[in-house]
């Protein structure tokens, strides 16, 4: 299960121990007054430990990105753009500015960035990088088709994209097969409700197109993950 990255930096071990001791004293007082339960205290301590682990993971990811960028590797620019899109980097928040970061990475040669820009076009999202959401068409079917036309030749060169995440306090690179969410659209077809409440066909079942996209997914060699090392 992926943990949600949090902002800030972890405390030094000594300060953290002192903080926990002080917090225990405060909570004990509340417990005696009937304001908290022992379960609440244990859960809050666990949450604080998880936040600290996540912060350490993010610190490692930021250092990894900086190292790639310093070496002139466009993957660093891609990771920086995706970190802002995911929200664990908060340097840029405007969707247009975040999209510009992806465009900068793509211009430098990042295939991952090119793929997510094409996917954004197909799904008509505000910005690239929504890897935890469905990748079907939005209301404008013409944009879906135009986006897929851009996406297909890219996925034939590189079938997956990478993403930096913190998993139970450990920093790692995850891989996503983009075609995984596209081919079922042609297997099942897609209907959408119009303004009158009627269901109208948006994407027709198409076994030929299904096979093209499904083959890309099925034949895509995706590592489970890679740990990011200090």
C-alpha positions as CSV (number, residue, x, y, z in Angstrom):
1,X,0.0,0.0,0.0
2,X,1.4,3.4,-1.0
3,X,1.7,6.0,1.7
4,X,0.8,9.6,0.9
5,X,4.0,11.7,0.8
6,X,4.1,14.5,3.4
7,X,6.0,17.7,3.4
8,X,8.9,18.6,5.6
9,X,11.9,16.8,6.9
10,X,12.4,14.3,9.7
11,X,13.7,15.3,13.2
12,X,17.0,14.1,14.4
13,X,16.7,10.8,16.4
14,X,17.5,12.5,19.7
15,X,15.0,15.2,19.2
16,X,12.4,12.7,18.1
17,X,12.9,10.6,21.3
18,X,12.5,13.8,23.4
19,X,9.4,14.8,21.5
20,X,7.9,11.3,22.0
21,X,8.6,11.4,25.7
22,X,7.1,14.9,26.0
23,X,4.1,13.8,24.0
24,X,3.6,10.8,26.2
25,X,3.5,13.0,29.2
26,X,1.0,15.3,27.7
27,X,-1.2,12.5,26.5
28,X,-1.0,10.7,29.9
29,X,-2.5,13.9,31.4
30,X,-5.3,13.9,28.9
31,X,-5.9,10.2,29.4
32,X,-6.3,10.7,33.2
33,X,-8.9,13.4,32.5
34,X,-10.8,11.0,30.2
35,X,-10.0,12.9,27.0
36,X,-8.2,10.1,25.2
37,X,-7.9,6.4,25.2
38,X,-4.8,4.2,25.2
39,X,-5.7,3.1,21.6
40,X,-5.7,6.7,20.5
41,X,-2.3,7.3,21.9
42,X,-0.8,4.2,20.3
43,X,-2.4,5.1,16.9
44,X,-1.1,8.6,17.0
45,X,2.4,7.5,17.9
46,X,2.3,5.0,15.0
47,X,1.1,7.8,12.6
48,X,3.9,10.1,13.7
49,X,6.4,7.3,13.0
50,X,4.9,6.7,9.6
51,X,5.0,10.4,8.8
52,X,8.7,10.5,9.8
53,X,9.5,7.5,7.6
54,X,7.6,9.1,4.6
55,X,9.5,12.3,5.1
56,X,12.8,10.4,5.0
57,X,11.7,8.7,1.8
58,X,10.8,12.0,0.2
59,X,14.2,13.4,1.2
60,X,15.9,10.5,-0.6
61,X,13.7,11.0,-3.7
62,X,14.5,14.7,-3.9
63,X,18.2,13.9,-3.6
64,X,17.8,11.2,-6.4
65,X,16.1,13.8,-8.7
66,X,18.7,16.4,-8.0
67,X,21.5,13.9,-8.9
68,X,19.8,13.0,-12.2
69,X,19.2,16.7,-13.1
70,X,22.8,17.6,-12.2
71,X,24.0,14.8,-14.6
72,X,21.8,16.3,-17.4
73,X,19.6,13.2,-17.4
74,X,16.0,14.2,-18.6
75,X,14.6,11.5,-16.3
76,X,15.4,13.9,-13.5
77,X,13.3,16.6,-15.1
78,X,10.5,14.1,-15.7
79,X,10.5,12.9,-12.0
80,X,10.5,16.6,-10.9
81,X,7.5,17.3,-13.0
82,X,5.7,14.2,-11.9
83,X,6.5,14.9,-8.2
84,X,4.8,18.3,-8.5
85,X,1.8,16.6,-10.3
86,X,1.5,14.0,-7.6
87,X,1.8,16.7,-4.9
88,X,4.7,15.5,-2.8
89,X,6.8,18.2,-4.4
90,X,5.0,21.5,-3.9
91,X,7.3,23.9,-5.9
92,X,4.7,24.3,-8.6
93,X,0.9,24.0,-8.3
94,X,-0.7,25.5,-11.3
95,X,-1.7,22.8,-13.8
96,X,-0.4,24.8,-16.8
97,X,2.9,25.3,-15.1
98,X,3.2,21.6,-14.2
99,X,2.3,20.7,-17.8
100,X,5.1,23.0,-18.9
101,X,7.5,21.0,-16.7
102,X,6.5,17.8,-18.6
103,X,7.0,19.6,-21.9
104,X,10.5,20.7,-20.8
105,X,11.4,17.1,-19.9
106,X,9.9,15.8,-23.2
107,X,11.9,18.4,-25.2
108,X,15.1,17.1,-23.5
109,X,14.2,13.5,-24.6
110,X,12.2,12.0,-21.8
111,X,10.0,9.3,-23.3
112,X,8.0,9.0,-20.0
113,X,7.1,12.7,-20.3
114,X,6.1,12.4,-24.0
115,X,3.8,9.4,-23.1
116,X,2.1,11.2,-20.3
117,X,1.6,14.3,-22.4
118,X,-0.1,12.2,-25.1
119,X,-2.2,10.4,-22.4
120,X,-3.3,13.8,-21.0
121,X,-4.4,14.8,-24.5
122,X,-6.4,11.5,-24.9
123,X,-8.2,11.8,-21.5
124,X,-8.5,15.6,-21.6
125,X,-7.1,16.0,-18.1
126,X,-5.8,19.3,-16.8
127,X,-2.3,18.1,-16.5
128,X,-0.2,14.9,-17.0
129,X,0.5,12.3,-14.4
130,X,-2.9,11.0,-13.1
131,X,-1.6,7.5,-12.9
132,X,-4.0,6.4,-10.2
133,X,-7.1,7.2,-12.3
134,X,-8.9,5.6,-15.2
135,X,-7.5,6.4,-18.6
136,X,-10.6,6.3,-20.8
137,X,-12.0,9.1,-22.9
138,X,-13.5,12.2,-21.5
139,X,-16.6,13.9,-23.1
140,X,-14.7,15.0,-26.2
141,X,-14.1,11.8,-28.2
142,X,-12.1,13.6,-30.9
143,X,-9.4,14.4,-28.3
144,X,-9.4,10.7,-27.2
145,X,-8.7,9.6,-30.8
146,X,-6.1,12.3,-31.4
147,X,-4.4,11.4,-28.1
148,X,-4.4,7.7,-28.9
149,X,-2.8,8.5,-32.3
150,X,0.0,10.3,-30.5
151,X,0.3,7.6,-27.8
152,X,0.4,4.4,-29.8
153,X,3.8,4.9,-31.6
154,X,5.3,6.1,-28.3
155,X,4.1,2.9,-26.5
156,X,5.5,0.8,-29.3
157,X,8.9,2.2,-28.3
158,X,8.4,2.2,-24.5
159,X,5.4,0.4,-23.1
160,X,5.5,1.7,-19.5
161,X,6.3,4.9,-17.5
162,X,8.1,5.3,-14.3
163,X,7.0,7.0,-11.0
164,X,8.8,7.7,-7.8
165,X,6.8,6.7,-4.7
166,X,7.3,6.1,-0.9
167,X,6.1,2.6,0.0
168,X,5.9,2.1,3.8
169,X,8.8,4.5,4.3
170,X,11.0,3.1,1.5
171,X,11.7,5.1,-1.7
172,X,11.2,3.2,-4.9
173,X,10.5,3.4,-8.6
174,X,7.2,1.9,-9.8
175,X,6.3,1.1,-13.4
176,X,2.9,1.5,-15.1
177,X,1.7,-0.2,-18.3
178,X,-0.3,2.6,-20.0
179,X,-2.0,0.2,-22.5
180,X,-3.4,-1.7,-19.5
181,X,-6.1,0.9,-19.1
182,X,-6.7,1.4,-22.8
183,X,-7.4,-2.0,-24.3
184,X,-10.5,-2.8,-22.1
185,X,-12.2,0.3,-23.6
186,X,-12.3,-1.5,-26.9
187,X,-13.2,-4.9,-25.4
188,X,-16.2,-3.6,-23.4
189,X,-17.2,-0.4,-25.3
190,X,-18.1,2.7,-23.4
191,X,-21.4,4.5,-23.0
192,X,-22.0,8.0,-21.5
193,X,-25.1,9.6,-20.2
194,X,-26.2,12.7,-22.2
195,X,-27.9,15.8,-20.9
196,X,-31.3,14.1,-21.4
197,X,-30.2,11.2,-19.2
198,X,-30.0,8.8,-22.1
199,X,-27.1,6.4,-22.5
200,X,-25.3,6.9,-25.8
201,X,-22.5,4.9,-27.3
202,X,-19.1,6.7,-27.0
203,X,-16.6,4.0,-27.8
204,X,-17.7,1.0,-29.8
205,X,-16.4,-2.5,-29.1
206,X,-13.5,-3.1,-31.6
207,X,-11.7,-6.5,-31.4
208,X,-9.0,-5.3,-33.8
209,X,-8.1,-2.3,-31.8
210,X,-8.4,-4.2,-28.6
211,X,-5.8,-6.7,-29.8
212,X,-3.4,-3.9,-30.8
213,X,-3.5,-2.3,-27.4
214,X,-3.8,-5.5,-25.4
215,X,-0.7,-7.0,-27.2
216,X,1.3,-3.9,-26.1
217,X,0.3,-4.5,-22.5
218,X,0.7,-8.3,-22.5
219,X,4.2,-8.1,-24.1
220,X,5.4,-5.2,-21.9
221,X,8.2,-6.4,-19.5
222,X,7.5,-4.5,-16.3
223,X,9.7,-4.8,-13.3
224,X,7.8,-5.1,-10.0
225,X,9.8,-2.1,-8.7
226,X,13.3,-0.8,-8.1
227,X,14.5,0.5,-4.7
228,X,16.0,4.0,-4.8
229,X,19.4,3.9,-3.1
230,X,21.0,6.7,-1.2
